[in-house]
Amino acid sequence: MGRAGVRADAPVWINVTCSAPTDTAIQVAFQPLDQFDIPCGSETSATRNQVNLRSPRTLTLAVTAPPSVTWSVRVQQ
């Protein structure tokens, strides 16, 4: 779990990559805004999500994944 203070004047990008020995999904929670499932498989997949904020706030990022999944998350503003 991690926290980030974000501004309202620019979009927030959430970039997720993952791979797994069998098809599965990981859950990425970006609270208090949203959470979403990302599919993972034997080929590395990349997903990019954009969030636009109306006011500055502190966001909490958490990833739930099986131990066999290799994943990375990058939050950028």
N, C-alpha and C positions, 0 to 999 in steps of 0.2 A: 504494500500500500504506500502511496505517496501523495503529497499535497503540493499544489501549485497556486500561487496568486496570479490571476489573470486580469488583464485590462479589458475594457469594453470597446476600445477604439480599433481593434484588429481581430480578425478571426482566429480561433484556436484550432489547430490541426492535430488530430490524433491518428498516428500512423502505427499500424499493427502488422507484424509478420509472424507467421507460425508454420510449423510442419509437425507431422505426427506419423507414426508407423501405420496407423489405420485411420480411416475417416472419423473425425470427432469434431468438437467445437470447444472454444474457450469463451468465457464470459468476461467482458470488459465493462466495468462500472465506472462511470464518470459522474460522481454524485456532487451536488444534488440534482444534476441535470437529467441523466439518462443512463441506460445500460443496454448493451447489445451483445449478441452472440456472433462470433467469427468462426467460419468453418475452417478446419485444418485437415490436411491430408498428406500423402507421401511427397507431393511436390510443395515447395515453399509457396505460400500465398501471402499477398500483401493487400491490406485494406487501408483506405484513407478516409477519414471522416472529418467534417468541418462543423464547428460550433460557433455561433455568433452570439455574443452576450450583450445585453442591454445595460448592464451595470457591472463594475468590477466585483470580483468575489474570489474566495478561496475554494478550489475544487479538489476533491479527493478521488484518486484513481486506484482501482483495485482490479486484479486479474485473478480469475478462478480457472484453473486448468488441470487436467490429469497429469501425473508425474511424467508420462511418456512424451508430452508435448514440449517442443522447443519454441519459445516465443520471445518477442521483444516488442516494446511499446515506446514510441517517441511522441512527446507532446511539445508542440512548437507554436510560438506566437510571434 
